[in-house]
Structure formats: structure tokens, C-alpha cells
């Protein structure tokens, strides 16, 4: 059990937090639950969770601001669990760096499936598992530290979602990746939310790679089909 993924739950409603904790513990995860953002943030200085489940309606902190900080400073998967069901709320959360967005009320089985999907790593295509650094077009992607280093040496942090997407591209260079393959590999709820989430993810990754949005050279959009990553990759 000590090797089981650690899930941090930030939810101020005790009954909901208990349901989430019991559901995920029964599925084999380790759980730490918090009712306040202050105690959650203090704990993050001592622990390194694999995923954080964050409610937006917190009594002591703006949930969206917390999600944004986690996305820039933590390598954990970030899943918003909220009663805010509007598409714009979901898009805003994803734009700020969340990996997924679960709407309350939710089915326990859905919660487990979405957490597992967010923790799943894209399958390697010949790259040894212990190689965590990929080099391409002068860039260095470090998947242990969740950082991108530009050809000029400038280092930029990646969120879990951005690293997950970039890893998929680097494992499949010069191959067309359809949105259906992205859904199967990266997980998600499908439909409009997934499409918007993937658009946001690709836009953020292109921005960090300093791509011209009108003429990207690394992540090419093949309209109606998917995306191709156009670079030679070396691993080390």
C-alpha cells in the first residue's frame, strides 16, 4: 500500500470529503483530506501527492487561484471537483492549469476512473522507462522535474497536463495523433469539455515552446485529423 498513489483532497464539506476518501481508498489509493486551503498548502511543503482534488468553493482561499498556483509549482495531477457546472467555469479551470474537471454530484465510479486516467502515463514506444529527459530542436524536457529548458537556457515549469501531452508527442514523433487517440491515452470525459480542454492544453504548450500561433513549427495541426509533432527526439 505504501507504493499506492497518494491523493490529496481539499474539500470543506465533511460528508463529501468522507465519500471521496472512502471511494478512493477502496480503489487502492492512499488519501490525505483537508478542509481548509491553509492546512492543505502547509501539508504540500511536507508531502508530494500524485494528484490533488480541489473544490473551488473554499472558505479561506479562491479555489481558482489555488489551482493556478498548483499548476505552476506542483507536478501533481490537478482535478477540480465542483458544483459549478457551466462550460465557462470548466474552461476557466482548465485554462488555469487543471487536468480535469468533475461536476458535483458525481458517481463514485466516475471519480475513480477520472483519477486513474489522470495518473496514467502514455505508453512508451521504444523509449526505456528510466529515461526521463527528452531533447528536441534545442529544447530539453525534464519529466521528473516538470520543466522545459529553452535553447537559450531559460527554464519554464510545466503543469502535469502539459507534461503529459508533451510526453505523448515525444513518444510519437512525426506520427499523426488523432483526438480519439488523445482521449484514449490521456483520458477525460469526452465531448465538448474534452475538446476545449485539449485546445487549451495545446495552446499552453505551444506558448511555452515559443511557437508562432499562426505558423507553429513543432506541433502542427492537421485539420479534421489531429496533430503531428515535427522534431527529432533523443532521450537520456
C-alpha positions as a printed Julia matrix, in Angstrom:
236×3 Matrix{Float64}:
   0.0    0.0     0.0
   2.98   2.3     0.57
   3.56   2.32   -3.2
  -0.03   3.29   -3.95
  -0.54   6.76   -5.43
  -1.17   9.47   -2.84
  -4.27  11.61   -3.42
  -4.74  14.93   -1.58
  -8.38  16.01   -1.25
  -9.27  19.63   -0.49
 -13.0   19.74    0.24
 -14.63  21.76    3.01
 -17.86  19.71    3.14
 -17.14  16.82    5.58
 -19.68  14.42    4.1
 -18.41  14.88    0.54
 -14.8   14.59    1.71
 -15.61  11.33    3.52
 -17.31   9.88    0.44
 -14.38  10.84   -1.79
 -11.84   9.46    0.69
 -13.69   6.16    1.21
 -14.25   5.69   -2.52
 -10.62   6.25   -3.45
  -9.26   4.22   -0.51
 -11.44   1.31   -1.59
  -9.89   1.63   -5.06
  -6.39   1.25   -3.6
  -5.23   4.85   -3.27
  -3.65   6.49   -0.23
  -5.62   9.54    0.91
  -4.98  12.76    2.81
  -8.01  15.0     3.32
  -8.15  18.71    4.1
 -10.98  21.14    4.8
  -9.02  24.4     4.5
  -6.6   25.68    1.88
  -4.15  26.85    4.54
  -3.66  23.37    6.0
  -3.59  21.87    2.51
  -0.81  24.25    1.39
   1.14  23.64    4.61
   0.96  19.88    4.0
   2.27  20.29    0.45
   5.54  21.51    1.94
   5.95  18.06    3.53
   4.28  15.67    1.08
   4.28  15.15   -2.67
   0.88  13.87   -3.77
   0.37  12.23   -7.13
  -2.95  14.03   -7.6
  -4.83  16.87   -5.93
  -8.63  17.02   -5.93
  -9.66  20.62   -5.3
 -13.07  22.13   -4.6
 -13.47  25.7    -5.88
 -15.84  26.92   -3.16
 -13.32  27.19   -0.34
 -13.92  29.27    2.8
 -10.39  30.64    3.11
  -8.99  30.9    -0.42
 -10.04  31.44   -4.01
 -10.1   27.96   -5.48
  -9.16  29.03   -9.0
  -6.14  30.97   -7.75
  -5.04  27.89   -5.83
  -5.43  25.69   -8.92
  -3.28  28.1   -10.94
  -0.54  28.08   -8.31
  -0.58  24.28   -8.1
  -0.31  24.05  -11.88
   2.82  26.21  -11.96
   4.53  24.88   -8.83
   3.46  21.23   -8.49
   3.94  18.17  -10.64
   0.75  16.62   -9.3
  -2.29  16.0   -11.44
  -4.94  18.59  -10.58
  -8.61  17.68  -10.73
 -11.26  20.26   -9.88
 -14.34  18.8    -8.15
 -17.02  21.47   -8.12
 -20.72  22.14   -8.28
 -20.1   24.88  -10.85
 -21.43  23.23  -13.98
 -21.26  26.0   -16.6
 -18.98  25.37  -19.58
 -17.17  28.66  -18.93
 -16.34  27.57  -15.37
 -14.84  24.36  -16.71
 -12.9   26.14  -19.44
 -11.55  28.69  -16.93
 -10.37  25.94  -14.62
  -8.64  24.13  -17.48
  -7.06  27.34  -18.76
  -5.59  27.94  -15.3
  -3.9   24.54  -15.39
  -6.31  21.89  -14.13
  -6.04  18.47  -15.77
  -9.71  17.59  -15.4
 -13.0   18.92  -14.04
 -15.58  16.77  -12.26
 -19.03  18.2   -11.62
 -20.9   17.52   -8.38
 -22.85  15.39   -7.79
 -20.68  12.64   -9.23
 -20.81   8.85   -9.33
 -18.09   7.2    -7.2
 -17.06   5.0   -10.13
 -16.57   8.11  -12.28
 -14.35   9.69   -9.62
 -12.1    6.62   -9.53
 -11.96   6.36  -13.32
 -11.06  10.01  -13.78
  -8.31   9.87  -11.14
  -6.86   6.73  -12.72
  -6.96   8.35  -16.15
  -5.09  11.39  -14.9
  -2.39   9.25  -13.3
  -1.97   7.02  -16.32
   1.2    7.7   -18.29
   1.19   7.45  -22.08
   2.7    4.15  -23.17
   6.3    4.26  -24.32
   7.11   3.45  -27.92
  10.6    2.07  -27.51
  11.92   4.62  -25.02
  13.36   2.98  -21.89
  11.19   3.85  -18.9
  14.09   5.21  -16.84
  14.81   7.91  -19.44
  13.04  10.99  -18.19
  14.68  13.72  -20.3
  13.8   14.35  -23.92
  15.74  16.65  -26.25
  14.3   18.16  -29.43
  15.05  21.23  -31.56
  17.4   22.61  -28.89
  14.85  22.1   -26.11
  15.15  19.89  -23.02
  12.03  18.43  -21.4
  12.57  17.03  -17.92
   9.63  14.85  -16.89
  10.94  14.25  -13.37
  11.2   17.96  -12.6
   8.33  19.06  -14.88
  10.44  21.68  -16.61
  11.18  22.87  -20.14
  14.58  24.4   -20.89
  14.77  26.57  -24.0
  17.78  26.65  -26.37
  18.88  29.88  -24.65
  18.89  28.16  -21.25
  15.7   29.71  -19.91
  13.78  27.22  -17.75
   9.99  27.15  -17.58
   7.84  24.93  -15.36
   5.26  22.61  -16.92
   1.97  21.59  -15.36
   1.11  17.9   -15.09
  -1.3   18.31  -18.02
   1.31  19.97  -20.24
   3.95  17.37  -19.38
   1.51  14.55  -20.07
   0.68  15.94  -23.5
   4.3   16.69  -24.41
   5.34  13.18  -23.35
   2.74  11.77  -25.72
   4.07  13.87  -28.6
   7.7   12.97  -27.86
   6.84   9.27  -27.69
   5.22   9.54  -31.13
   7.32  11.96  -33.23
   6.29  12.58  -36.84
   3.17  10.47  -36.4
  -0.38  11.72  -36.71
  -2.15  11.64  -33.34
  -5.92  11.94  -33.6
  -8.15  13.46  -30.96
  -9.59  10.0   -30.43
  -6.12   8.67  -29.59
  -5.58  11.59  -27.23
  -8.85  10.81  -25.45
  -7.93   7.13  -25.15
  -4.41   7.81  -23.89
  -4.82  10.95  -21.81
  -8.28  10.23  -20.51
 -11.07  12.73  -19.93
 -14.81  12.92  -20.12
 -15.09  13.32  -23.88
 -17.42  15.68  -25.73
 -17.17  19.45  -25.68
 -15.3   19.62  -22.36
 -12.54  17.34  -23.65
 -12.24  19.24  -26.93
 -11.96  22.56  -25.14
  -9.54  21.13  -22.6
  -7.29  19.74  -25.33
  -7.35  23.03  -27.24
  -6.31  24.84  -24.05
  -3.55  22.31  -23.32
  -2.08  22.51  -26.81
  -2.26  26.31  -26.78
  -0.43  26.48  -23.43
   2.23  24.01  -24.59
   2.8   25.9   -27.84
   3.17  29.13  -25.85
   5.82  27.59  -23.59
   7.64  26.28  -26.68
   7.55  29.87  -28.04
   5.67  28.77  -31.13
   4.15  31.28  -33.53
   0.42  30.5   -33.09
  -0.2   31.31  -36.76
   2.66  29.14  -38.01
   3.75  26.56  -35.4
   6.84  24.59  -36.35
   6.78  21.83  -33.73
   3.11  20.99  -33.07
   1.33  21.0   -36.42
  -2.45  20.89  -36.63
  -3.82  18.62  -39.33
  -7.34  19.98  -39.59
 -10.0   17.34  -39.22
  -7.42  14.7   -38.34
  -5.28  15.63  -35.33
  -1.71  16.75  -34.63
   1.86  15.88  -35.63
   4.99  16.67  -33.61
   7.71  17.6   -36.13
  11.06  17.15  -34.42
  13.77  14.55  -33.96
  13.81  13.23  -30.37
  16.68  11.92  -28.26
  16.25  10.51  -24.77
  18.63  10.47  -21.85
